[in-house]
Amino acid sequence: MKIVFVQNFLLDSGGLPSDDNLYPHLGLISLIAEIEKSRHTPFLYDPMLQLHKGHLVLDSSIYDDVAAQLLEREPTAVGFTALGCNFLAVVKIAHSIKQCRPETLILLGGPHPTVLESAIMNRFTDFDLLVRGEAEETIVPLLDALDSGKDLSGIPGISYRAGPHVCRSMVDSGVMDVDQLSMAAFHFYPIHELGMRSMRVEAGRGCPFHCTFCSTATFFGRKYRVKAAEKLVGELKSLKSTYSITDFSLQHDLFTVNRRKVLEFCEEVRPCSFSWTCSARVDCVDSALLCEMARSGCRGIFFGVETGSSTLQELVKKRLDINLLHPTLESAKQLGINVTTSFITGFPKETASDLEATLNCLDSCLRISPTTTSLQLHLLTPEPGTALYEENKSELLYDGYISDFNFPPLASDEGALLRGNPDVFMNHHFYATKLSRRMVTGVTSIFPKLCALGGPLLQATLEFLETTLSDLILTILSQCGKSKISNQKVFRELLSLIDEKKVKREAIRRLIEFSFAHLCARHSESTTSGQLAKNGNNGLICLAKGTTQFRDTFDIPSALDRIHDRVGAWRSISGQPTSHNFVVYRAQAGYESKTLRVGDNVGIILDLLTKPRRKRSIVDRFSAADAEATSGAIDDLLRRGVLRDCA
């Protein structure tokens, strides 16, 4: 049997594709590793990779286009994994496949289907079979049975169709011994082609805690499992040998729960000179453990703090002692470990004082180390199978708002589909809260836009305005009124606050404008390479979308470096114009923004190309002696993506 596995659709917080989402799905390549031992033929398909290559467009055509690309391999079956945030896309693609080739079997698995098997199988008939939970032990027997037409009732952990009926195997699949897993099939992903220098590796599964909002334990169970140190480090060594990768992200929600296991891993990995990151709770590390981790290559830790309110910590059963947070961040800072602190707002019983406590906690995290601390604030998403959902599922609300976790609707019929099926698409709904909806959506929308400044510049901005992060966010939210909270709106309001200050505002204002230009570049449309040849001849050319030029200014990148080294350096940076010229643009390949230092002549070229012009008309404006250099400069700007075809 030939089966194609489809990776998740994942977008960044701005609802756009990101290079950060280009990596092999660890669950799928773990299944593929088992299938490789059998007579079946697996393939791996990543829609994000196809977007990256320009083979897909993020609009309503994408579902049919993905289906067509999948069917090009003429598979017997297509296997989808699904999260709640992207299940809408899976439903649409599966329907398109069935419309084109009804005989193709559609298999479904992952966290969301595991919890909602009955609703999904009864309502969405394009799915032929649903696999619950961990499937490494059952995937090959399942494919054997499907290929031979044998009875499926003996396969554990599945739901399947038998004529008009949905049948369910009464035995669930077991909880895997992670030390018995085959090494995941990383070779099914184009790691060499993408030049990947870091890799995610599964370190274990399961969560022993009882947070009311989290569905991790629902899928993986509460049996906490971490791979043996020798096995895990052996996998890292294998990836280094095959791909020359020495930087790893250890994937486990709570890597440090078992202190003995962590110390064993540190002892095993220390001689390898690898760098690695992990996730932890602040009450599952201490300074001694952090020291051992740092000595062994740990360079980053993700801490899910969720709320700065002790009252809310107890209500949602996270039950962290917030007093541990600052000492933990201080220890990590001293040891050279970068940290990410992640928070959530939008809990049903959250009050204004709870939200203020969270924002103040984020502010204090930033001030401890703006250069080594990344901040996250997310809008709570209803998750099936959680205690919080069970308590509030009868009161779900829908307003079409797309949070940073959700794949956006792309076709006109999708809003009605989401609204009409709250028990399946609950991730697109929200809980009624004590706080106003505008407050929680506004705060979580403004926050990442300010964080796009980077920690050091954000801290410098707070110092310049003599305010706190909480007050700044709430002030901008008030100034936005009822209007849409766009990137442009947030930065316009921020700059208006800067302009109210009469002293030393020029430098900080310019630095904010420069950072905003990078945000605009990352969120702009890229120019396809196919357009470039046309540009080199007689077509009209102009500045690419998202390109911003800074003429006759001070050395902005050097000033940002100074602030990065010492936040207080902003006070001594002069905003007086000098002879520096820069252009900020989106890279030709991928979604990265770049800075290019340019000379006066290139600056003139860019000024002229704010309007569409022909290349010859630009070259003719310069002396004959400069004609060749001007033509070459234009070609270089086209190759980089600073300019585009606008005919």
MARFITI-776426 format. One record per residue (C-alpha): residue number from 1; x, y, z; chain; residue in one letter. Coordinates in steps of 0.05 Angstrom, whole numbers. Layout:
pos|c1|c2|c3|unit|code
NUM|X|Y|Z|A|a
...
***
This chain:
pos|c1|c2|c3|unit|code
1|0|0|0|A|m
2|23|70|-17|A|k
3|7|122|36|A|i
4|22|196|37|A|v
5|24|230|106|A|f
6|7|304|108|A|v
7|39|352|157|A|q
8|2|407|193|A|n
9|-15|476|166|A|f
10|18|524|215|A|l
11|24|599|207|A|l
12|60|651|249|A|d
13|26|699|298|A|s
14|11|746|240|A|g
15|-26|692|202|A|g
16|29|683|150|A|l
17|77|626|132|A|p
18|143|627|168|A|s
19|210|593|158|A|d
20|205|573|231|A|d
21|150|524|212|A|n
22|193|485|163|A|l
23|211|421|200|A|y
24|191|348|198|A|p
25|130|329|239|A|h
26|159|283|292|A|l
27|97|242|301|A|g
28|90|227|227|A|l
29|163|210|215|A|i
30|159|164|276|A|s
31|102|127|241|A|l
32|140|126|176|A|i
33|200|94|211|A|a
34|154|36|230|A|e
35|124|31|161|A|i
36|193|28|129|A|e
37|202|-40|161|A|k
38|140|-66|126|A|s
39|120|-79|54|A|r
40|83|-12|49|A|h
41|110|51|17|A|t
42|104|116|57|A|p
43|113|188|34|A|f
44|114|254|72|A|l
45|82|317|45|A|y
46|90|386|78|A|d
47|43|441|53|A|p
48|86|493|88|A|m
49|145|471|46|A|l
50|104|478|-17|A|q
51|84|548|4|A|l
52|158|563|17|A|h
53|176|540|-53|A|k
54|120|581|-85|A|g
55|82|518|-107|A|h
56|20|539|-67|A|l
57|-15|605|-55|A|v
58|-48|621|13|A|l
59|-118|633|-12|A|d
60|-182|593|-24|A|s
61|-148|553|-80|A|s
62|-100|520|-32|A|i
63|-145|463|-12|A|y
64|-156|438|-83|A|d
65|-83|450|-100|A|d
66|-59|410|-41|A|v
67|-107|353|-59|A|a
68|-81|354|-130|A|a
69|-9|351|-107|A|q
70|-24|293|-61|A|l
71|-60|254|-115|A|l
72|-2|262|-162|A|e
73|32|205|-125|A|r
74|-30|161|-137|A|e
75|-33|138|-64|A|p
76|-78|84|-38|A|t
77|-87|125|25|A|a
78|-74|195|51|A|v
79|-60|203|125|A|g
80|-74|269|160|A|f
81|-53|291|229|A|t
82|-94|347|258|A|a
83|-93|399|312|A|l
84|-155|439|330|A|g
85|-124|502|301|A|c
86|-118|472|231|A|n
87|-173|419|228|A|f
88|-213|464|182|A|l
89|-159|458|129|A|a
90|-157|382|137|A|v
91|-232|377|127|A|v
92|-229|418|63|A|k
93|-170|380|33|A|i
94|-201|312|50|A|a
95|-265|333|15|A|h
96|-227|356|-46|A|s
97|-191|289|-50|A|i
98|-256|250|-46|A|k
99|-287|294|-100|A|q
100|-228|279|-146|A|c
101|-215|206|-129|A|r
102|-268|175|-83|A|p
103|-232|109|-77|A|e
104|-173|141|-40|A|t
105|-175|122|33|A|l
106|-171|181|81|A|i
107|-140|166|149|A|l
108|-141|216|206|A|l
109|-102|220|272|A|g
110|-72|269|321|A|g
111|-95|304|385|A|p
112|-159|335|359|A|h
113|-189|273|326|A|p
114|-169|229|385|A|t
115|-214|269|431|A|v
116|-270|282|381|A|l
117|-273|216|344|A|e
118|-349|207|348|A|s
119|-368|277|326|A|a
120|-317|277|269|A|i
121|-333|209|242|A|m
122|-408|221|244|A|n
123|-407|290|214|A|r
124|-349|289|164|A|f
125|-358|228|121|A|t
126|-297|240|78|A|d
127|-255|208|133|A|f
128|-254|133|125|A|d
129|-216|116|188|A|l
130|-193|151|251|A|l
131|-134|130|293|A|v
132|-136|148|367|A|r
133|-74|164|409|A|g
134|-4|138|396|A|e
135|-3|94|334|A|a
136|68|67|325|A|e
137|47|-3|347|A|e
138|-17|-5|306|A|t
139|0|31|241|A|i
140|31|-29|204|A|v
141|-23|-80|225|A|p
142|-74|-28|205|A|l
143|-44|-19|135|A|l
144|-37|-94|128|A|d
145|-111|-103|143|A|a
146|-132|-47|96|A|l
147|-89|-73|40|A|d
148|-115|-144|46|A|s
149|-187|-126|60|A|g
150|-186|-161|127|A|k
151|-233|-146|185|A|d
152|-212|-84|224|A|l
153|-247|-98|289|A|s
154|-185|-128|321|A|g
155|-142|-67|309|A|i
156|-137|-27|374|A|p
157|-151|47|378|A|g
158|-189|60|313|A|i
159|-257|81|288|A|s
160|-277|63|217|A|y
161|-334|58|168|A|r
162|-371|-6|152|A|a
163|-422|14|100|A|g
164|-466|69|130|A|p
165|-443|53|200|A|h
166|-385|78|242|A|v
167|-351|22|282|A|c
168|-304|31|340|A|r
169|-252|-19|364|A|s
170|-265|-28|438|A|m
171|-191|-34|457|A|v
172|-150|30|459|A|d
173|-79|31|433|A|s
174|-26|26|487|A|g
175|18|79|516|A|v
176|85|72|481|A|m
177|151|56|515|A|d
178|190|113|483|A|v
179|255|74|490|A|d
180|227|21|443|A|q
181|211|71|387|A|l
182|251|68|324|A|s
183|291|130|308|A|m
184|245|176|269|A|a
185|252|177|193|A|a
186|285|246|186|A|f
187|310|227|116|A|h
188|238|236|90|A|f
189|246|312|98|A|y
190|292|355|54|A|p
191|339|374|110|A|i
192|400|381|65|A|h
193|361|420|13|A|e
194|336|470|63|A|l
195|404|477|96|A|g
196|374|465|164|A|m
197|423|478|221|A|r
198|377|461|279|A|s
199|329|403|289|A|m
200|271|384|334|A|r
201|278|316|367|A|v
202|226|280|409|A|e
203|252|272|480|A|a
204|191|238|510|A|g
205|116|241|520|A|r
206|63|252|573|A|g
207|47|302|627|A|c
208|32|287|701|A|p
209|-1|354|716|A|f
210|-74|374|714|A|h
211|-79|444|683|A|c
212|-153|454|666|A|t
213|-139|487|598|A|f
214|-87|440|568|A|c
215|-101|378|526|A|s
216|-31|347|526|A|t
217|-49|295|578|A|a
218|-113|278|541|A|t
219|-73|254|481|A|f
220|-9|226|511|A|f
221|-37|206|578|A|g
222|-10|225|646|A|r
223|44|172|644|A|k
224|107|216|641|A|y
225|160|187|596|A|r
226|230|211|577|A|v
227|277|173|532|A|k
228|337|141|564|A|a
229|398|186|559|A|a
230|437|137|517|A|e
231|380|130|466|A|k
232|366|204|462|A|l
233|438|225|455|A|v
234|449|170|405|A|g
235|395|201|361|A|e
236|428|269|367|A|l
237|494|239|346|A|k
238|462|205|287|A|s
239|433|271|263|A|l
240|501|303|270|A|k
241|533|248|230|A|s
242|481|251|175|A|t
243|466|325|171|A|y
244|523|359|210|A|s
245|470|388|257|A|i
246|494|404|327|A|t
247|436|447|353|A|d
248|373|413|377|A|f
249|305|429|406|A|s
250|284|373|453|A|l
251|209|364|445|A|q
252|175|348|510|A|h
253|125|393|546|A|d
254|161|382|612|A|l
255|231|356|602|A|f
256|256|370|672|A|t
257|202|336|715|A|v
258|247|276|728|A|n
259|311|307|756|A|r
260|350|241|753|A|r
261|334|232|679|A|k
262|356|303|664|A|v
263|422|294|700|A|l
264|434|228|664|A|e
265|422|263|598|A|f
266|469|320|616|A|c
267|524|270|634|A|e
268|514|233|568|A|e
269|509|295|523|A|v
270|563|338|554|A|r
271|623|310|515|A|p
272|586|321|448|A|c
273|589|397|449|A|s
274|517|402|425|A|f
275|472|461|440|A|s
276|400|446|458|A|w
277|335|475|485|A|t
278|277|446|523|A|c
279|212|463|559|A|s
280|202|463|635|A|a
281|162|489|694|A|r
282|197|540|739|A|v
283|183|494|798|A|d
284|218|436|764|A|c
285|286|469|759|A|v
286|333|502|809|A|d
287|400|537|804|A|s
288|440|472|812|A|a
289|402|436|757|A|l
290|405|496|711|A|l
291|480|498|722|A|c
292|487|425|701|A|e
293|443|437|641|A|m
294|483|498|619|A|a
295|548|459|627|A|r
296|519|407|581|A|s
297|499|454|525|A|g
298|430|479|545|A|c
299|421|547|512|A|r
300|347|559|519|A|g
301|286|540|561|A|i
302|212|551|548|A|f
303|173|565|611|A|f
304|97|561|608|A|g
305|78|608|664|A|v
306|8|623|637|A|e
307|-13|676|688|A|t
308|20|725|736|A|g
309|-40|720|783|A|s
310|-32|673|842|A|s
311|-108|669|847|A|t
312|-115|648|774|A|l
313|-56|599|781|A|q
314|-99|561|831|A|e
315|-164|567|792|A|l
316|-134|536|728|A|v
317|-94|486|769|A|k
318|-27|507|741|A|k
319|-6|520|813|A|r
320|61|552|801|A|l
321|92|594|855|A|d
322|102|659|818|A|i
323|156|678|868|A|n
324|201|626|836|A|l
325|199|659|767|A|l
326|247|717|778|A|h
327|302|677|814|A|p
328|297|625|759|A|t
329|305|677|704|A|l
330|363|709|742|A|e
331|399|642|747|A|s
332|387|627|673|A|a
333|414|696|655|A|k
334|478|685|695|A|q
335|488|618|662|A|l
336|477|643|591|A|g
337|411|607|581|A|i
338|359|644|539|A|n
339|288|638|565|A|v
340|218|644|536|A|t
341|163|661|584|A|t
342|94|645|557|A|s
343|29|672|586|A|f
344|-45|666|570|A|i
345|-105|713|578|A|t
346|-179|702|566|A|g
347|-195|654|622|A|f
348|-269|654|640|A|p
349|-259|678|711|A|k
350|-200|724|697|A|e
351|-209|794|725|A|t
352|-177|861|708|A|a
353|-130|853|767|A|s
354|-110|783|742|A|d
355|-94|811|673|A|l
356|-55|869|704|A|e
357|-15|818|745|A|a
358|2|780|681|A|t
359|24|842|644|A|l
360|65|865|703|A|n
361|97|797|706|A|c
362|115|802|633|A|l
363|144|871|645|A|d
364|188|846|702|A|s
365|212|787|660|A|c
366|233|836|606|A|l
367|271|880|655|A|r
368|310|822|684|A|i
369|344|809|617|A|s
370|315|841|554|A|p
371|369|810|511|A|t
372|359|737|533|A|t
373|285|736|549|A|t
374|230|725|497|A|s
375|159|742|517|A|l
376|94|710|494|A|q
377|22|727|510|A|l
378|-32|684|478|A|h
379|-107|686|475|A|l
380|-137|625|509|A|l
381|-162|573|460|A|t
382|-217|524|481|A|p
383|-188|454|477|A|e
384|-231|391|475|A|p
385|-220|340|530|A|g
386|-200|392|581|A|t
387|-235|407|647|A|a
388|-243|480|627|A|l
389|-279|460|562|A|y
390|-325|412|598|A|e
391|-345|466|646|A|e
392|-359|518|592|A|n
393|-376|481|528|A|k
394|-449|500|531|A|s
395|-431|574|530|A|e
396|-381|579|473|A|l
397|-384|643|432|A|l
398|-361|658|361|A|y
399|-343|725|329|A|d
400|-296|704|273|A|g
401|-234|731|307|A|y
402|-171|693|287|A|i
403|-122|683|344|A|s
404|-48|670|334|A|d
405|-60|594|341|A|f
406|-114|586|288|A|n
407|-109|574|214|A|f
408|-151|629|181|A|p
409|-213|616|139|A|p
410|-196|625|66|A|l
411|-263|611|31|A|a
412|-330|645|39|A|s
413|-366|583|66|A|d
414|-318|570|123|A|e
415|-346|620|173|A|g
416|-413|584|172|A|a
417|-377|516|180|A|l
418|-340|541|241|A|l
419|-400|575|272|A|r
420|-446|515|260|A|g
421|-400|463|292|A|n
422|-376|490|358|A|p
423|-367|420|386|A|d
424|-314|405|332|A|v
425|-285|474|317|A|f
426|-284|499|389|A|m
427|-213|525|378|A|n
428|-243|580|335|A|h
429|-293|599|390|A|h
430|-282|631|457|A|f
431|-306|628|528|A|y
432|-349|682|559|A|a
433|-304|723|605|A|t
434|-309|775|659|A|k
435|-262|818|617|A|l
436|-290|849|554|A|s
437|-275|813|489|A|r
438|-243|877|462|A|r
439|-196|878|522|A|m
440|-169|807|514|A|v
441|-165|808|438|A|t
442|-136|878|438|A|g
443|-82|863|490|A|v
444|-61|799|455|A|t
445|-59|834|388|A|s
446|-18|894|411|A|i
447|31|854|453|A|f
448|67|815|396|A|p
449|71|878|354|A|k
450|109|913|409|A|l
451|152|852|420|A|c
452|172|856|346|A|a
453|216|915|368|A|l
454|260|864|403|A|g
455|270|861|478|A|g
456|325|914|484|A|p
457|290|966|441|A|l
458|224|952|475|A|l
459|257|962|543|A|q
460|290|1026|518|A|a
461|222|1051|493|A|t
462|191|1039|561|A|l
463|248|1076|594|A|e
464|241|1134|545|A|f
465|166|1139|557|A|l
466|175|1128|631|A|e
467|120|1077|632|A|t
468|107|1003|643|A|t
469|90|950|591|A|l
470|20|944|620|A|s
471|7|1019|617|A|d
472|35|1024|546|A|l
473|-9|968|520|A|i
474|-72|994|553|A|l
475|-57|1065|529|A|t
476|-49|1042|457|A|i
477|-112|1000|463|A|l
478|-151|1061|487|A|s
479|-124|1103|430|A|q
480|-144|1050|379|A|c
481|-216|1057|400|A|g
482|-260|1011|360|A|k
483|-214|1010|298|A|s
484|-177|949|275|A|k
485|-113|937|312|A|i
486|-65|931|254|A|s
487|11|936|253|A|n
488|5|1005|224|A|q
489|-45|1028|276|A|k
490|-4|1004|335|A|v
491|60|1036|311|A|f
492|25|1100|292|A|r
493|-2|1106|362|A|e
494|66|1087|392|A|l
495|101|1141|351|A|l
496|49|1192|372|A|s
497|67|1177|444|A|l
498|141|1185|427|A|i
499|126|1252|394|A|d
500|93|1278|457|A|e
501|162|1277|488|A|k
502|201|1339|467|A|k
503|272|1317|485|A|v
504|317|1264|452|A|k
505|259|1234|413|A|r
506|292|1232|344|A|e
507|337|1172|357|A|a
508|285|1128|391|A|i
509|233|1146|339|A|r
510|279|1127|282|A|r
511|297|1061|315|A|l
512|223|1044|323|A|i
513|210|1062|250|A|e
514|267|1017|229|A|f
515|240|958|269|A|s
516|170|970|242|A|f
517|199|969|171|A|a
518|226|899|185|A|h
519|158|876|210|A|l
520|125|903|147|A|c
521|177|869|104|A|a
522|166|801|137|A|r
523|91|807|127|A|h
524|94|830|54|A|s
525|85|787|-8|A|e
526|149|760|-38|A|s
527|168|767|-111|A|t
528|174|702|-148|A|t
529|238|687|-184|A|s
530|200|677|-248|A|g
531|186|751|-252|A|q
532|259|772|-250|A|l
533|279|756|-321|A|a
534|224|800|-348|A|k
535|249|857|-304|A|n
536|317|855|-334|A|g
537|291|875|-402|A|n
538|238|927|-417|A|n
539|186|913|-363|A|g
540|165|964|-311|A|l
541|200|957|-244|A|i
542|188|989|-176|A|c
543|202|978|-103|A|l
544|179|910|-78|A|a
545|122|909|-29|A|k
546|146|919|42|A|g
547|210|954|21|A|t
548|228|1016|62|A|t
549|287|1063|50|A|q
550|322|1105|103|A|f
551|361|1162|72|A|r
552|413|1207|104|A|d
553|404|1179|174|A|t
554|450|1157|230|A|f
555|480|1087|233|A|d
556|416|1052|256|A|i
557|442|979|258|A|p
558|501|1000|300|A|s
559|456|1038|347|A|a
560|412|977|356|A|l
561|474|936|370|A|d
562|494|985|425|A|r
563|425|979|456|A|i
564|429|904|452|A|h
565|495|905|490|A|d
566|468|955|541|A|r
567|396|980|540|A|v
568|414|1046|573|A|g
569|458|1064|514|A|a
570|396|1094|480|A|w
571|407|1156|522|A|r
572|473|1172|488|A|s
573|452|1157|416|A|i
574|446|1219|373|A|s
575|388|1222|325|A|g
576|422|1275|282|A|q
577|423|1257|208|A|p
578|489|1234|178|A|t
579|506|1204|110|A|s
580|481|1133|122|A|h
581|430|1101|75|A|n
582|394|1035|88|A|f
583|339|995|55|A|v
584|296|943|92|A|v
585|265|889|49|A|y
586|240|818|47|A|r
587|289|765|25|A|a
588|277|734|-43|A|q
589|273|664|-13|A|a
590|234|651|51|A|g
591|202|701|98|A|y
592|262|736|129|A|e
593|271|811|129|A|s
594|339|840|113|A|k
595|377|905|118|A|t
596|421|930|61|A|l
597|469|989|68|A|r
598|469|1028|3|A|v
599|507|1086|-27|A|g
600|479|1152|-51|A|d
601|470|1130|-123|A|n
602|430|1068|-103|A|v
603|390|1113|-57|A|g
604|373|1156|-117|A|i
605|352|1094|-157|A|i
606|306|1072|-101|A|l
607|276|1142|-95|A|d
608|261|1141|-170|A|l
609|229|1072|-165|A|l
610|176|1091|-115|A|t
611|138|1097|-180|A|k
612|139|1045|-236|A|p
613|193|1060|-288|A|r
614|233|1023|-341|A|r
615|304|1004|-326|A|k
616|330|1043|-386|A|r
617|298|1107|-361|A|s
618|334|1100|-295|A|i
619|402|1085|-327|A|v
620|394|1145|-373|A|d
621|390|1192|-313|A|r
622|462|1177|-295|A|f
623|525|1194|-333|A|s
624|552|1148|-386|A|a
625|610|1131|-341|A|a
626|561|1106|-288|A|d
627|514|1070|-336|A|a
628|544|1000|-328|A|e
629|548|1006|-252|A|a
630|476|1032|-249|A|t
631|450|974|-292|A|s
632|487|924|-249|A|g
633|460|956|-185|A|a
634|389|950|-211|A|i
635|400|877|-229|A|d
636|428|863|-160|A|d
637|368|897|-126|A|l
638|321|854|-169|A|l
639|358|790|-149|A|r
640|354|808|-76|A|r
641|280|824|-79|A|g
642|287|899|-63|A|v
643|255|913|-131|A|l
644|200|876|-168|A|r
645|164|872|-234|A|d
646|103|917|-230|A|c
647|79|913|-301|A|a
***
